Amino acid sequence: MGMVMLMACAFSLPASAQMAGDPPDTLPALYSPYSATTATEQKDQTPVPFRQEDQVPSAPQGTTFLDTFHSNVANNILQTATWLDSFFYDPRYTEEKNATRAVVRNQVFLEEHAHLSFQSKMQFVLILPQLQNKAHLILAGDPNEDNPSPLGQSLQTSYAPVQNTNRNATAAIGYQVKAGERRNINVKVGIRRRHDGSFAMFIRPYYRRLYHMDGWDLRFTQEFPYWTDIKWSSSTTVDVERPLGKTFFFRTSLNGSWYEHQPGYYYGLLFSVSQPLSTTSALVYELGSTFQTGADDLLTAVAVNTRYRRRVWRDWMYFDITPQVRFPRERRFNPVPGILFALEVQFEQGKGRL
């Protein structure tokens, strides 16, 4: 009997010691909450849908990324949508993100029967702690910053008047009046240097409201920018979204824009399905159409694409490749294939970057 008790103690000591001081080893390092931080540090972190690492094991054991993703889809729709928008650096995310950061995006677009086009975008946001971290300084250079296309960042179909997209550089102060899950109100005041070298002052009030409706989320967003040269304009967006099964995330967006000195109303409808592939890559499938009001509502273009985005080399560098086909009215809706390549670098405070 004594020999049996000694053997039982010998086998039980390592397990008890591990439970007392060591992290659990039932999960792979990628998904273990102790893989990058201590238990004390982990308590202070905001929960995210899943951990983001540079590499994903080819054959993980135990709980996998998809298991964690599926669980979070079921438990928190908003959190899943927020992760997807942050991964793709969607305007829905960046418009309300109040943190010091710098982003540089270079993209090349090639379309059949068209010249190769290159575009560089830059944004630097600096939080002003003197104003209780509610205000931030914005320096940006983006030719299409004031063209809120309903077809998203990747679909290369312009529905707004060309003269309203010739912006070059911005310096502004933004202030968060109200920031929360259900509602966000902020305003930007600044100066914009036009493409032709002229300057214009502007103010851009922004309002967003989120509604939960029996498994669906509805997001209403409204902007009323005023420019000293082109006067008033308006941009209204309604998003309806929800998880689709256990792997995909569905969103449909209706966006409309009005310009004081431009005839008609410009609007578009976009359907998108997002598919996270791993903690470092995701796909988005998009189908969009644009319209312009007049004597009759005219369908101006239809576009479809597949956007692949992956974090490469470091956790602050992203690569995009987006093949697409659009069917513009000016070409009698014949297919026009194109492809977009983009390299994006992000630096953020508090993540070992800025």
Secondary structure as the mmCIF struct_conf table of DSSP 4:
data_model
#
loop_
_struct_conf.conf_type_id
_struct_conf.id
_struct_conf.beg_label_comp_id
_struct_conf.beg_label_asym_id
_struct_conf.beg_label_seq_id
_struct_conf.end_label_comp_id
_struct_conf.end_label_asym_id
_struct_conf.end_label_seq_id
HELX_RH_AL_P HELX_RH_AL_P1 GLY A 2 GLY A 21
BEND BEND1 ASP A 22 ASP A 22
HELX_LH_PP_P HELX_LH_PP_P1 PRO A 23 PRO A 24
BEND BEND2 THR A 26 LEU A 27
TURN_TY1_P TURN_TY1_P1 ALA A 29 TYR A 31
TURN_TY1_P TURN_TY1_P2 PRO A 33 TYR A 34
BEND BEND3 SER A 35 THR A 37
HELX_RH_AL_P HELX_RH_AL_P2 ALA A 39 LYS A 43
TURN_TY1_P TURN_TY1_P3 ASP A 44 ASP A 44
BEND BEND4 GLN A 45 GLN A 45
HELX_LH_PP_P HELX_LH_PP_P2 THR A 46 PRO A 47
BEND BEND5 PRO A 49 PHE A 50
BEND BEND6 ASP A 54 ASP A 54
BEND BEND7 SER A 58 ALA A 59
BEND BEND8 GLY A 62 THR A 63
HELX_RH_AL_P HELX_RH_AL_P3 PHE A 65 ASN A 75
HELX_RH_AL_P HELX_RH_AL_P4 ILE A 77 PHE A 87
TURN_TY1_P TURN_TY1_P4 PHE A 88 TYR A 89
HELX_RH_AL_P HELX_RH_AL_P5 PRO A 91 THR A 94
TURN_TY1_P TURN_TY1_P5 GLU A 95 GLU A 96
BEND BEND9 ALA A 99 ALA A 99
STRN STRN1 ARG A 101 GLU A 111
TURN_TY1_P TURN_TY1_P6 GLU A 112 HIS A 113
BEND BEND10 ALA A 114 ALA A 114
STRN STRN2 SER A 117 LEU A 128
HELX_RH_3T_P HELX_RH_3T_P1 PRO A 129 LEU A 131
TURN_TY1_P TURN_TY1_P7 GLN A 132 ASN A 133
STRN STRN3 ALA A 135 GLY A 141
TURN_TY1_P TURN_TY1_P8 PRO A 143 ASP A 146
TURN_TY1_P TURN_TY1_P9 PRO A 150 SER A 154
BEND BEND11 ALA A 160 ALA A 160
HELX_RH_3T_P HELX_RH_3T_P2 VAL A 162 ASN A 164
BEND BEND12 THR A 165 THR A 165
STRN STRN4 ARG A 167 ALA A 179
BEND BEND13 GLU A 181 ARG A 182
STRN STRN5 ARG A 183 ARG A 194
TURN_TY1_P TURN_TY1_P10 HIS A 195 ASP A 196
BEND BEND14 GLY A 197 GLY A 197
STRN STRN6 PHE A 199 MET A 213
TURN_TY1_P TURN_TY1_P11 ASP A 214 GLY A 215
STRN STRN7 TRP A 216 GLU A 223
STRN STRN8 TYR A 226 TRP A 227
TURN_TY1_P TURN_TY1_P12 THR A 228 ILE A 230
STRN STRN9 LYS A 231 LEU A 244
TURN_TY1_P TURN_TY1_P13 GLY A 245 THR A 247
STRN STRN10 PHE A 248 TYR A 259
TURN_TY1_P TURN_TY1_P14 GLU A 260 HIS A 261
BEND BEND15 GLN A 262 GLY A 264
STRN STRN11 TYR A 266 PRO A 276
BEND BEND16 SER A 278 THR A 280
STRN STRN12 SER A 281 GLN A 292
BEND BEND17 GLY A 294 ASP A 296
HELX_LH_PP_P HELX_LH_PP_P3 ASP A 297 ASP A 297
STRN STRN13 LEU A 298 ARG A 311
BEND BEND18 TRP A 313 ARG A 314
TURN_TY1_P TURN_TY1_P15 ASP A 315 TRP A 316
STRN STRN14 MET A 317 PRO A 328
HELX_RH_3T_P HELX_RH_3T_P3 ARG A 329 ARG A 331
TURN_TY1_P TURN_TY1_P16 ARG A 332 PHE A 333
STRN STRN15 VAL A 336 GLU A 348
TURN_TY1_P TURN_TY1_P17 GLN A 349 GLY A 352
#
